[in-house]
Amino acid sequence: MLDEQKIERINQLAQKKKTVGLTEAETIEQQELRQEYLKAFRQSFRGQLDKIEWTD
């Protein structure tokens, strides 16, 4: 997964968006961080699914 600093930044931007809004640069940063987070999540989830063994 992502390091704690990036996850913390995602949360900071989400909170700021709810309260005062984001600048254009912050919106772009938020989108990039979210995409990076989703990519890491998908890789992790795919790894978990690949480890599943089906038995009858």
N, C-alpha and C positions, 0 to 999 in steps of 0.2 A: 504494500500500500504506500501511500504518500507519507512523507515525514510530518511530524506534528506541527511544524511551523506553517506548512501549506494548508493543512486542515484548519488550523486556527485562523489563518487569513481568510479562508472561505467563509468561516463563521462570522468573522468581523464584518466582511462585506455584506453578508446576508442581513446582519443586524442593522448596519448602516442604511441599507436599502429600505428597510422597514421604517426607520425613524426619520431620516433626513433626505434620503435619496443618494444616488451615486452620480459621479461625474462620468463623462463618456469614457475616459481612460480606465476608471474603476470598473465600469460595466464590461469593458473588453477584458480586463484582468480577471474578473469574476467568471466570465465565459470560458476563458482559457484554463483557469484552475478547475472548473467543473468538468471540462472535457478530459483533463489529465486525471482527475479523480475517477471519473467513469471508466476510463481506459484501464486504470489500475484495478478497479473493482471487478471489471469483466474478466481480466486476466486471472485474478485470484479465484473468482467464482468458477471459471473454466477449469482451473487446476483442481478445485474440489470435485467438480463433476467428473473429471477424468479419472479420479481415484476411486470412484464408486464401482464396485464389482457387482454385477447382477448374478443372482443365484436362484435356482428353482428349488 
